[in-house]
Amino acid sequence: MKRIFSLTIAFLLLFTACAGTAPEELPVETETVIPVETPEETTREDIPDNLPERDFAGKAFRVISVADRTYETAVEEYTGTADNDALYDRNLRIAERFNCSIEAVSHVDPVVSAINTATAGTNDYELVSIVNYKSGKVITSKSLLNWYEIPFVNLEMPWYVKFINDSATIHDKIFTATGDMAVTSLTFTVGMFFNQKVCGDYGYTAEDLYEMVDNNSWTIDNFLQIIDAIYVDINGDGKDDINDLYGYGGSVFDDIDIWLPAFDHAVTGRDENGNLTLALNNEKTVSIVDKLVRLIHETQGSNVKGTWQAQEFFAQDLLAFAPIRFHDCFGTLRDMESEYSILPVPKWDEAQQDYRSTLTDEFSTYGMVKSVPEEDYEFVGILFEAMNAESYKTVFPVYCDIALKGKYATDLKTAEIMDRIISSRSFDAGFTFGAEVLGLVPYCVRDLVVKKSTDLASMLAQKENIVTKGLQAINETYS
């Protein structure tokens, strides 16, 4: 882009002192135009994927997944809805560019299928899509290839979720990788949604809350102070029940799990040899449990119960704040009448460097079964990279705009907050292996909070044997 700067020279007229003498006319200098080059703003579409030109002669790129995730790989036709059609167009561009087809294969249990396929040595599909918390079993079965050894896959590009993939990397090996091809890596991202009507009734505008985020004061203590004052006994029965208005609401499951990453606190770590270790047994974990007990049980403006679906009450103007997955913007919140917007989940304190967002552990992650022929590695690498790159460039912006009811494209502050949440997504390997290999140890915090207990040491002692064996299995797999 060229911006034109003008340099104007003033005209000076000199008059003689002699009467009757006309002023001398000087030559008029014309405007001098100096072109100055300024760099163009880089957009998502401008980032090259650096993939070579290839003609795969109609070869099928097959991805197996559970039935309700096949849309991440392929949709069948245009439907007139922006999210569906963005996915259809993505695949159309890739198929035309590389002369291939993209096929979604439904299976009731992709993990079992991947293990059986690897064991049998058959070439049944190129990728397996795995619900992340179920991936521990297939990883430790040694059924998957190391993504770092697949050509043309560059996990440093912006269309991969860096925090997830860094967490999944041990000893320079990564067997499941997550990028923007996994639409659920966006839709299962959690933000602290706020109902602008309810918050406004209590004196908090969107600008006030954005300012707290910007000035580093959006912390759990300040959050507790805000929500504690928001409660109305709507039905007048003198009881705190689900029909009343609250400052905050959620369930006792995923909605508790989100606070550990928000507080930048790890479930697992690495020892001096790079092996995966448990990192929960410390004083900060106990302090977090104590703080969450206060949030869940001791704050009048908080209503956290069982499998309570907070998004439904949020949409009815019965909650000021709720931790909600972007997924619900495409369902429960789509027809919500009141305006809503989104914030990061509050941080631990002002000393914490950054806000951290997270995903619930059901997002899709991808593995390449080791029975895929070596001569197909380039094909798989190119198609996986292209699917993630195109999703980053053209699918995610559409999903973000739908989630925020058009504000992502028109409201700069809302878009800034949304991008901040997406770019700060983090995930701990403990939740990848927790359900199937580590004896549910990452969920200790939620269990303690529900019990109103801070006895972390006793709970970890009960799980010590299974955690020790699980860590040994994981580290042996990656060694």
LUMROMI-629696 format. One line per field, with one value per residue (C-alpha): residue number from 1; residue in one letter; chain; x, z, y. Coordinates in nm, 4 decimals, always signed. Each point is the difference from the previous one (the first is absolute). Layout:
seq [NUM:...]
type [A:...]
mol [A:...]
east [X:...]
up [Z:...]
north [Y:...]
***
This chain:
seq [1:2:3:4:5:6:7:8:9:10:11:12:13:14:15:16:17:18:19:20:21:22:23:24:25:26:27:28:29:30:31:32:33:34:35:36:37:38:39:40:41:42:43:44:45:46:47:48:49:50:51:52:53:54:55:56:57:58:59:60:61:62:63:64:65:66:67:68:69:70:71:72:73:74:75:76:77:78:79:80:81:82:83:84:85:86:87:88:89:90:91:92:93:94:95:96:97:98:99:100:101:102:103:104:105:106:107:108:109:110:111:112:113:114:115:116:117:118:119:120:121:122:123:124:125:126:127:128:129:130:131:132:133:134:135:136:137:138:139:140:141:142:143:144:145:146:147:148:149:150:151:152:153:154:155:156:157:158:159:160:161:162:163:164:165:166:167:168:169:170:171:172:173:174:175:176:177:178:179:180:181:182:183:184:185:186:187:188:189:190:191:192:193:194:195:196:197:198:199:200:201:202:203:204:205:206:207:208:209:210:211:212:213:214:215:216:217:218:219:220:221:222:223:224:225:226:227:228:229:230:231:232:233:234:235:236:237:238:239:240:241:242:243:244:245:246:247:248:249:250:251:252:253:254:255:256:257:258:259:260:261:262:263:264:265:266:267:268:269:270:271:272:273:274:275:276:277:278:279:280:281:282:283:284:285:286:287:288:289:290:291:292:293:294:295:296:297:298:299:300:301:302:303:304:305:306:307:308:309:310:311:312:313:314:315:316:317:318:319:320:321:322:323:324:325:326:327:328:329:330:331:332:333:334:335:336:337:338:339:340:341:342:343:344:345:346:347:348:349:350:351:352:353:354:355:356:357:358:359:360:361:362:363:364:365:366:367:368:369:370:371:372:373:374:375:376:377:378:379:380:381:382:383:384:385:386:387:388:389:390:391:392:393:394:395:396:397:398:399:400:401:402:403:404:405:406:407:408:409:410:411:412:413:414:415:416:417:418:419:420:421:422:423:424:425:426:427:428:429:430:431:432:433:434:435:436:437:438:439:440:441:442:443:444:445:446:447:448:449:450:451:452:453:454:455:456:457:458:459:460:461:462:463:464:465:466:467:468:469:470:471:472:473:474:475:476:477:478:479]
type [M:K:R:I:F:S:L:T:I:A:F:L:L:L:F:T:A:C:A:G:T:A:P:E:E:L:P:V:E:T:E:T:V:I:P:V:E:T:P:E:E:T:T:R:E:D:I:P:D:N:L:P:E:R:D:F:A:G:K:A:F:R:V:I:S:V:A:D:R:T:Y:E:T:A:V:E:E:Y:T:G:T:A:D:N:D:A:L:Y:D:R:N:L:R:I:A:E:R:F:N:C:S:I:E:A:V:S:H:V:D:P:V:V:S:A:I:N:T:A:T:A:G:T:N:D:Y:E:L:V:S:I:V:N:Y:K:S:G:K:V:I:T:S:K:S:L:L:N:W:Y:E:I:P:F:V:N:L:E:M:P:W:Y:V:K:F:I:N:D:S:A:T:I:H:D:K:I:F:T:A:T:G:D:M:A:V:T:S:L:T:F:T:V:G:M:F:F:N:Q:K:V:C:G:D:Y:G:Y:T:A:E:D:L:Y:E:M:V:D:N:N:S:W:T:I:D:N:F:L:Q:I:I:D:A:I:Y:V:D:I:N:G:D:G:K:D:D:I:N:D:L:Y:G:Y:G:G:S:V:F:D:D:I:D:I:W:L:P:A:F:D:H:A:V:T:G:R:D:E:N:G:N:L:T:L:A:L:N:N:E:K:T:V:S:I:V:D:K:L:V:R:L:I:H:E:T:Q:G:S:N:V:K:G:T:W:Q:A:Q:E:F:F:A:Q:D:L:L:A:F:A:P:I:R:F:H:D:C:F:G:T:L:R:D:M:E:S:E:Y:S:I:L:P:V:P:K:W:D:E:A:Q:Q:D:Y:R:S:T:L:T:D:E:F:S:T:Y:G:M:V:K:S:V:P:E:E:D:Y:E:F:V:G:I:L:F:E:A:M:N:A:E:S:Y:K:T:V:F:P:V:Y:C:D:I:A:L:K:G:K:Y:A:T:D:L:K:T:A:E:I:M:D:R:I:I:S:S:R:S:F:D:A:G:F:T:F:G:A:E:V:L:G:L:V:P:Y:C:V:R:D:L:V:V:K:K:S:T:D:L:A:S:M:L:A:Q:K:E:N:I:V:T:K:G:L:Q:A:I:N:E:T:Y:S]
mol [A:A:A:A:A:A:A:A:A:A:A:A:A:A:A:A:A:A:A:A:A:A:A:A:A:A:A:A:A:A:A:A:A:A:A:A:A:A:A:A:A:A:A:A:A:A:A:A:A:A:A:A:A:A:A:A:A:A:A:A:A:A:A:A:A:A:A:A:A:A:A:A:A:A:A:A:A:A:A:A:A:A:A:A:A:A:A:A:A:A:A:A:A:A:A:A:A:A:A:A:A:A:A:A:A:A:A:A:A:A:A:A:A:A:A:A:A:A:A:A:A:A:A:A:A:A:A:A:A:A:A:A:A:A:A:A:A:A:A:A:A:A:A:A:A:A:A:A:A:A:A:A:A:A:A:A:A:A:A:A:A:A:A:A:A:A:A:A:A:A:A:A:A:A:A:A:A:A:A:A:A:A:A:A:A:A:A:A:A:A:A:A:A:A:A:A:A:A:A:A:A:A:A:A:A:A:A:A:A:A:A:A:A:A:A:A:A:A:A:A:A:A:A:A:A:A:A:A:A:A:A:A:A:A:A:A:A:A:A:A:A:A:A:A:A:A:A:A:A:A:A:A:A:A:A:A:A:A:A:A:A:A:A:A:A:A:A:A:A:A:A:A:A:A:A:A:A:A:A:A:A:A:A:A:A:A:A:A:A:A:A:A:A:A:A:A:A:A:A:A:A:A:A:A:A:A:A:A:A:A:A:A:A:A:A:A:A:A:A:A:A:A:A:A:A:A:A:A:A:A:A:A:A:A:A:A:A:A:A:A:A:A:A:A:A:A:A:A:A:A:A:A:A:A:A:A:A:A:A:A:A:A:A:A:A:A:A:A:A:A:A:A:A:A:A:A:A:A:A:A:A:A:A:A:A:A:A:A:A:A:A:A:A:A:A:A:A:A:A:A:A:A:A:A:A:A:A:A:A:A:A:A:A:A:A:A:A:A:A:A:A:A:A:A:A:A:A:A:A:A:A:A:A:A:A:A:A:A:A:A:A:A:A:A:A:A:A:A:A:A:A:A:A:A:A:A:A:A:A:A:A:A:A:A:A:A:A:A:A:A:A:A:A:A:A:A:A:A:A]
east [+0.0000:+0.1330:-0.0951:+0.0561:+0.1481:-0.0103:+0.2681:-0.1280:+0.2336:-0.1507:-0.0098:+0.1891:-0.0800:+0.2585:-0.1119:+0.2352:+0.0095:-0.0260:-0.3403:-0.1647:+0.2196:-0.1867:+0.1049:+0.2500:-0.1635:+0.1983:-0.0312:-0.2603:+0.1360:-0.2277:-0.0998:+0.2617:-0.1406:+0.2155:-0.1243:+0.0732:-0.0248:-0.1784:-0.0432:-0.3371:-0.1850:+0.0384:-0.3274:-0.0672:-0.0448:+0.3408:+0.1983:+0.1299:-0.0224:+0.3223:-0.1381:+0.1246:-0.2230:-0.1038:-0.2497:-0.1242:-0.2118:-0.3265:+0.1481:-0.2308:+0.1057:-0.1971:-0.0577:-0.1803:-0.1940:-0.3083:-0.3198:-0.0527:+0.3511:-0.0050:-0.0937:+0.3495:+0.1366:-0.2725:-0.3582:-0.2082:-0.1419:-0.0767:-0.2817:-0.0040:+0.1357:+0.3303:+0.1795:-0.0918:+0.0767:+0.3397:+0.0955:-0.1331:+0.1921:+0.3187:-0.0075:-0.0934:+0.3075:+0.2321:-0.1460:+0.0386:+0.3502:+0.1396:-0.2389:-0.1157:-0.3148:-0.0634:-0.2086:-0.1437:-0.0383:-0.2284:+0.0876:-0.1476:+0.3445:+0.2902:+0.2498:-0.0701:-0.0008:+0.3404:+0.1558:-0.1437:+0.1051:+0.3558:+0.0207:-0.1335:+0.2220:-0.2855:-0.0317:-0.3595:+0.0281:+0.2537:-0.0982:-0.1893:-0.1900:-0.0055:-0.1951:+0.2982:-0.0671:-0.0304:+0.3385:+0.2183:-0.0763:+0.0808:+0.3203:+0.1373:-0.0948:+0.2701:-0.2413:+0.0772:+0.2846:+0.2009:-0.1298:+0.3457:+0.1080:-0.2773:+0.1075:-0.1635:-0.1622:+0.1262:-0.1454:+0.1496:-0.2472:-0.2897:-0.2625:+0.1117:-0.0890:+0.3469:-0.0756:-0.1790:+0.2718:+0.2825:-0.1702:-0.0388:+0.3711:+0.2328:+0.3589:-0.0593:-0.2872:-0.3659:-0.2529:-0.3177:-0.0028:-0.2692:-0.0561:-0.2808:-0.1290:-0.1454:-0.2874:-0.0582:+0.3337:-0.1853:-0.3563:+0.1094:+0.2097:-0.1406:-0.0425:-0.1621:-0.3164:-0.1837:-0.3603:+0.0130:-0.3530:+0.0502:+0.3473:-0.1295:-0.2756:+0.2735:+0.2099:+0.2506:+0.0152:+0.1885:+0.2565:+0.0519:+0.0698:+0.2273:+0.1949:+0.0507:+0.1457:+0.2256:+0.1274:+0.0785:-0.2627:-0.2283:+0.0984:-0.1862:-0.0198:-0.1507:-0.2318:-0.1218:-0.0700:-0.2093:-0.2129:-0.0594:-0.2190:-0.2126:-0.2886:-0.3787:-0.2570:-0.2085:-0.2775:-0.0125:+0.0129:+0.2843:+0.2253:+0.3069:-0.1210:+0.0492:-0.2893:+0.1789:+0.2435:+0.3720:+0.3280:+0.1587:-0.1078:+0.1377:+0.0373:+0.2298:+0.1838:+0.1650:-0.0909:+0.2335:+0.2772:+0.0399:+0.1389:+0.3325:+0.1220:-0.1579:+0.2223:+0.2998:+0.0393:+0.1235:-0.1219:+0.3121:+0.3569:+0.3343:+0.2927:+0.3685:-0.0061:-0.3058:-0.2331:-0.3626:-0.0595:-0.2900:+0.0114:-0.3137:+0.1362:+0.0835:-0.1325:-0.1398:-0.2316:-0.1317:-0.0467:-0.1899:-0.2276:-0.0675:-0.0822:-0.2337:-0.1766:-0.0715:-0.1256:-0.2213:-0.1280:+0.0472:-0.0981:-0.3675:+0.0137:+0.1298:-0.2099:+0.2039:-0.1867:+0.0400:-0.0359:-0.1775:-0.0104:+0.1002:-0.0357:-0.3776:-0.0442:+0.2494:-0.2172:-0.3027:+0.1752:+0.0356:+0.3815:+0.2378:+0.3050:+0.0470:+0.2900:-0.1377:+0.1462:-0.0180:-0.1931:-0.3081:-0.0028:-0.1170:-0.2861:-0.1332:+0.1280:-0.0850:-0.3453:+0.0859:-0.1714:+0.2336:+0.3446:+0.2916:+0.3727:+0.3068:+0.3007:+0.2940:-0.0496:+0.1351:+0.3650:+0.1403:+0.1439:+0.1574:+0.3449:-0.1054:+0.1488:-0.2772:-0.3614:-0.0367:-0.2965:-0.0562:-0.2118:-0.2135:+0.1684:-0.2423:+0.1582:+0.1252:+0.3653:+0.1557:+0.2287:+0.1550:-0.0184:+0.3390:-0.1334:-0.0309:+0.2523:+0.3160:-0.0543:-0.3205:+0.1683:+0.0387:-0.3662:-0.1202:+0.2359:-0.1048:-0.3714:+0.0146:+0.1926:-0.2386:-0.3108:+0.1320:+0.1272:-0.3248:-0.2028:+0.2101:-0.0410:-0.3651:-0.1926:+0.0989:-0.0895:-0.3487:-0.0482:+0.1252:-0.2389:-0.2978:+0.0970:+0.0034:-0.3072:+0.1879:+0.2136:+0.3235:-0.0079:-0.1339:+0.1037:+0.3757:+0.0039:-0.2103:+0.2222:+0.3107:-0.1303:-0.1021:+0.3420:+0.1633:-0.1955:+0.0769:+0.3706:+0.0346:-0.1587:+0.1924:-0.0422:+0.1734:+0.1154:-0.1482:-0.3486:+0.1088:+0.1053:-0.2089:-0.3079:+0.1647:+0.3574:+0.0384:-0.2934:-0.2006:+0.2611:-0.0474:-0.3550:+0.1091:-0.0592:-0.3641:-0.0530:+0.1504:-0.2010:-0.3260:+0.0863:+0.1041:+0.3339:+0.3581:+0.1530:+0.1881:+0.2757:-0.2401:-0.1722:+0.3306:+0.1231:-0.3016:+0.0940:+0.3764:+0.0364:-0.2121:+0.1596:+0.3513:-0.0798:-0.1714:+0.2947:+0.2349:-0.2142:-0.0155:+0.3722:+0.0918:-0.2206:+0.1795:+0.3533]
up [+0.0000:-0.0806:+0.2070:-0.1663:+0.2067:-0.1420:+0.0529:-0.0840:-0.0601:+0.0834:-0.2661:+0.0827:-0.1841:+0.0176:-0.0575:-0.1002:+0.2008:-0.3104:-0.0639:-0.3246:-0.0416:-0.0363:+0.2322:-0.1471:-0.0758:+0.1228:-0.1519:+0.1843:+0.1487:-0.0406:+0.2733:+0.0553:+0.0444:+0.1948:+0.0005:+0.3242:+0.0228:+0.3090:+0.0746:-0.0641:+0.2901:-0.0014:+0.0146:+0.0598:-0.3723:-0.0728:+0.1932:-0.2481:+0.0826:-0.1962:-0.1425:-0.3339:-0.2999:-0.0278:-0.2091:+0.2018:-0.2873:+0.1966:+0.3049:+0.3066:+0.3273:+0.2508:+0.3597:+0.2499:+0.2891:+0.2126:-0.1831:+0.1537:-0.1004:-0.3685:-0.0876:+0.1056:-0.2894:-0.2609:-0.0464:-0.2829:-0.1642:+0.0226:+0.2437:-0.0009:+0.3551:+0.0309:+0.2210:-0.2153:-0.3267:+0.1235:+0.0602:-0.3399:-0.1762:+0.1888:-0.1287:-0.3505:-0.0230:+0.1325:-0.2205:-0.3101:+0.0931:+0.0528:-0.2136:+0.2883:+0.1955:+0.3727:+0.1704:+0.3504:+0.1330:+0.2995:+0.2635:+0.3408:+0.1636:-0.1984:+0.2767:-0.0190:-0.3787:-0.0058:+0.2317:-0.2029:-0.3313:+0.1241:+0.1319:-0.3223:-0.2151:-0.2324:-0.1878:+0.0882:+0.0369:+0.0235:+0.3298:+0.3138:+0.1774:+0.3747:+0.2773:+0.1953:+0.3449:-0.1650:-0.1737:+0.2816:-0.0825:-0.3710:+0.0671:+0.2556:-0.2286:-0.2368:-0.2917:-0.1290:-0.1894:+0.1204:-0.1725:+0.0029:-0.2494:-0.2515:-0.2877:-0.0518:+0.3447:+0.1775:+0.3505:+0.0469:-0.2456:+0.1433:-0.1101:+0.2712:+0.3678:+0.1427:+0.3690:-0.0656:-0.2260:+0.2278:+0.2858:-0.2137:-0.0931:+0.2108:-0.1036:-0.3387:-0.0818:-0.0504:-0.0888:-0.0012:-0.1397:+0.0098:-0.2507:-0.1401:-0.2067:+0.3376:+0.0160:+0.3540:+0.1028:-0.0419:+0.0925:+0.3198:+0.1053:+0.3173:+0.0680:+0.2853:-0.1714:+0.1494:-0.0416:-0.0778:+0.1277:+0.3386:+0.0483:-0.1004:+0.2599:+0.2620:-0.1318:-0.2195:-0.3653:-0.2622:-0.0082:+0.3782:-0.0266:-0.3030:+0.1940:+0.2868:-0.2464:-0.1540:+0.3313:+0.1365:+0.2771:-0.1375:+0.2814:+0.1941:+0.3129:-0.1885:-0.1820:+0.3310:+0.1273:-0.3071:-0.0081:+0.3751:-0.0289:-0.2837:+0.1325:-0.0168:+0.1400:-0.3151:+0.1088:+0.3549:+0.1685:+0.2319:-0.1445:-0.2229:-0.2926:-0.3750:-0.0668:+0.1624:-0.1498:+0.0730:-0.0758:-0.1136:-0.0807:-0.1326:+0.0522:+0.2364:-0.2878:-0.2925:+0.1494:+0.2930:-0.2164:-0.1934:+0.3024:+0.0224:-0.3420:+0.0586:+0.3066:-0.2084:+0.2215:-0.1389:+0.0607:-0.1538:-0.0565:-0.1239:+0.2072:-0.0748:-0.2578:-0.1810:+0.1336:+0.0869:+0.3738:+0.2271:+0.1108:+0.2115:+0.3466:+0.1175:+0.2058:-0.2938:-0.0871:+0.3565:-0.0216:-0.3266:+0.1515:+0.2942:-0.2343:-0.2104:+0.3107:+0.0780:-0.3552:-0.0112:+0.3565:+0.1832:-0.2466:-0.0028:-0.3588:-0.1199:-0.1010:-0.0990:+0.0064:-0.1489:-0.3778:+0.0014:-0.3463:+0.0762:-0.3601:+0.0111:+0.3038:-0.1388:-0.3121:+0.2246:+0.1740:+0.3240:+0.0062:-0.0303:-0.0748:-0.1096:-0.1351:-0.3378:-0.2945:-0.3339:-0.1164:+0.1827:-0.2117:-0.2862:+0.2067:+0.3300:-0.0431:-0.3684:+0.0730:+0.3265:+0.0089:+0.2375:-0.1166:+0.1200:-0.0386:+0.1182:+0.2274:+0.0933:+0.3080:+0.2936:+0.0864:+0.3431:+0.0901:-0.1587:+0.0261:-0.2505:-0.3287:-0.2447:-0.0124:-0.0915:-0.1707:-0.0527:-0.1737:+0.1546:-0.0597:-0.2652:-0.2968:-0.3001:-0.0462:-0.2889:-0.0304:-0.2955:+0.0361:-0.0391:-0.2673:-0.2516:-0.2766:+0.0040:-0.3601:+0.1159:+0.2698:-0.2356:-0.1060:+0.3605:+0.1060:-0.2813:+0.0496:+0.3796:-0.0320:-0.2659:+0.2025:+0.3044:-0.1973:-0.1914:+0.3203:+0.1640:-0.2952:-0.0906:+0.2487:+0.3402:-0.0841:-0.1024:+0.3192:+0.2134:-0.1675:+0.0520:+0.3633:+0.0649:-0.2132:-0.2592:+0.2434:-0.0928:-0.3381:+0.1164:+0.3623:+0.0392:+0.3794:-0.0072:-0.2735:+0.2022:+0.3085:-0.2089:-0.1646:+0.3401:+0.1346:-0.3028:-0.0016:+0.3732:-0.0104:+0.2096:+0.0803:+0.2335:-0.1032:+0.3266:-0.1478:-0.3136:+0.2048:+0.3119:-0.0790:-0.1375:+0.1297:+0.3104:+0.2121:-0.0417:+0.2002:-0.1939:+0.1333:+0.3643:+0.0328:-0.1049:+0.2361:+0.2950:-0.0733:-0.0123:+0.3371:+0.1483:+0.0856:-0.0369:+0.0902:-0.3272:+0.1469:+0.1002:-0.3383:-0.1878:+0.2317:-0.0959:-0.3668:+0.0361:-0.1366:-0.3106:-0.0716:+0.0327:-0.2390:-0.2403:-0.0121:-0.0619:-0.2935:-0.1477:+0.0322:-0.1406:-0.3029:-0.0721:+0.0918]
north [+0.0000:+0.3436:+0.2965:+0.3362:+0.2775:+0.3572:+0.2547:+0.3501:+0.2971:+0.3411:+0.2670:+0.3198:+0.3226:+0.2785:+0.3555:+0.2758:+0.3164:+0.2177:+0.1516:-0.1016:-0.3054:-0.3261:-0.2804:-0.2412:-0.3347:-0.2936:-0.3447:-0.2111:-0.3201:-0.2973:-0.2435:-0.2687:-0.3509:-0.2442:-0.3625:-0.1835:-0.3752:-0.1337:-0.3694:-0.1567:-0.1571:-0.3776:-0.1903:-0.3677:-0.0575:+0.1514:-0.2620:-0.2595:-0.3686:-0.0657:-0.3238:-0.1292:-0.0501:-0.3619:-0.1958:-0.2971:-0.1361:-0.0166:-0.1761:-0.0011:+0.1617:-0.2088:+0.1068:-0.2222:+0.1546:-0.0443:+0.0894:+0.3425:+0.1146:-0.0928:+0.3595:+0.1108:-0.2048:+0.0440:+0.1170:-0.1396:+0.3119:+0.3681:+0.0729:+0.3783:+0.0229:+0.1831:-0.2539:-0.3027:+0.1766:+0.1208:-0.3640:-0.1059:+0.2757:-0.0875:-0.3558:+0.1072:+0.2239:-0.2693:-0.2746:+0.2162:+0.1129:-0.3498:-0.2079:-0.2174:-0.0777:+0.0459:-0.2658:-0.0151:-0.3550:-0.0567:-0.2594:-0.0718:-0.0271:+0.1487:-0.0834:-0.3726:+0.0192:+0.1730:-0.2590:-0.2885:+0.1559:+0.0583:-0.3555:-0.1513:+0.2219:+0.0962:+0.3289:+0.0905:+0.3782:+0.2817:+0.1642:-0.0829:+0.2766:-0.0631:+0.1676:+0.1265:-0.1459:-0.3432:+0.0201:-0.1367:-0.3614:+0.0209:+0.1967:-0.2456:-0.2905:+0.1373:-0.0014:+0.3508:+0.1651:+0.2985:+0.3148:+0.1557:-0.2650:+0.0720:+0.2288:+0.3412:+0.0087:+0.3131:+0.0178:+0.3471:+0.1537:+0.2030:-0.2532:-0.2413:+0.0391:+0.0506:-0.0505:-0.3289:-0.1356:+0.1141:-0.1811:-0.3116:-0.0005:-0.2127:-0.0783:+0.1653:-0.2313:+0.0865:-0.2678:+0.2094:+0.3540:+0.2653:+0.2767:+0.2089:-0.2912:-0.1006:+0.2460:-0.1255:+0.1517:+0.3294:-0.0937:-0.1770:+0.2984:+0.1532:+0.3687:+0.1885:+0.1203:+0.2941:+0.1058:+0.3705:+0.0644:-0.1652:+0.1460:+0.3419:-0.0216:-0.0359:+0.2870:-0.1881:+0.0977:-0.1970:+0.2807:-0.0282:-0.3717:+0.0358:+0.2629:-0.2452:-0.2480:+0.2633:+0.1400:-0.3472:+0.0073:-0.2733:-0.2399:-0.2667:+0.2170:+0.2939:-0.2385:-0.1445:+0.3497:+0.0813:-0.3143:-0.0138:+0.3105:-0.1410:-0.2058:+0.0370:-0.2426:+0.0154:-0.2342:+0.1364:-0.3404:+0.0954:-0.2720:+0.0105:-0.2093:-0.0185:+0.2360:+0.2949:+0.2500:-0.0489:+0.1651:-0.3266:-0.3542:-0.3261:-0.3741:-0.1903:-0.1689:+0.1813:+0.3365:-0.0684:-0.1486:+0.3272:+0.1862:-0.1878:+0.1182:+0.3429:+0.0285:-0.1146:-0.3053:-0.3310:-0.3533:-0.1507:+0.1134:-0.1294:-0.1257:+0.0651:-0.2832:+0.1340:-0.2686:+0.0760:+0.0453:+0.0897:+0.3640:+0.0346:-0.0702:+0.3516:+0.2893:+0.1935:-0.2897:+0.0066:+0.3775:-0.0403:-0.2618:+0.2315:+0.2885:-0.2141:-0.1284:+0.3638:+0.0572:-0.3082:-0.0285:+0.3284:+0.2714:+0.0958:+0.1141:-0.3373:-0.2978:-0.3055:-0.3277:-0.3490:-0.0109:+0.3353:+0.1529:+0.3579:+0.1166:-0.0560:+0.2253:+0.2506:+0.0307:+0.0701:+0.2936:-0.1977:+0.0134:+0.2925:-0.2180:-0.3590:-0.2097:-0.1022:-0.1866:+0.1785:-0.3061:+0.1298:+0.3163:-0.2212:-0.1429:+0.1321:+0.3562:+0.0372:+0.1446:+0.1734:+0.3408:+0.1820:+0.1041:-0.2069:+0.0219:-0.1849:+0.0395:-0.2208:-0.2149:+0.2076:-0.0561:-0.0956:+0.3415:+0.3050:-0.1586:-0.2678:+0.1127:-0.0901:-0.1058:-0.3654:-0.1580:-0.3680:-0.2581:-0.2681:-0.3328:-0.1276:+0.1813:-0.1978:-0.0855:-0.1934:-0.2973:-0.1813:-0.3767:-0.1665:-0.2393:+0.2855:-0.0853:+0.2092:+0.1041:+0.1760:+0.2112:+0.2957:-0.0209:-0.0060:+0.2773:+0.2322:-0.0595:+0.0347:+0.3261:+0.1316:-0.0884:+0.1831:+0.3008:+0.0467:-0.0362:+0.2708:+0.2341:-0.0458:-0.2165:+0.1379:+0.3637:-0.1126:-0.2011:+0.2891:+0.2423:-0.2312:-0.0575:+0.3734:+0.0755:+0.1992:+0.1989:-0.1760:+0.1695:+0.3380:+0.0659:+0.0413:-0.0405:-0.3160:-0.1429:+0.0898:-0.1823:-0.3009:-0.0206:+0.0371:-0.2954:-0.2171:+0.0831:-0.0708:-0.3452:-0.2485:-0.3644:-0.2403:-0.3492:-0.1217:+0.0314:-0.1882:-0.3027:+0.0553:-0.2049:-0.3139:-0.0099:+0.2211:-0.1100:+0.3240:+0.1900:+0.3293:+0.0095:-0.0027:+0.3715:-0.0223:-0.2951:+0.1872:+0.3145:-0.1946:-0.1589:+0.3370:-0.1609:+0.1221:-0.3380:-0.0338:-0.2174:-0.2781:-0.0047:-0.0173:-0.2762:-0.2096:+0.0315:-0.0356:-0.3530:+0.0492:+0.3383:-0.1456:-0.2838:+0.2366:+0.2393:-0.2906:-0.1165:+0.3508:+0.0705:-0.3414:+0.0712:+0.3265:-0.1093]
***
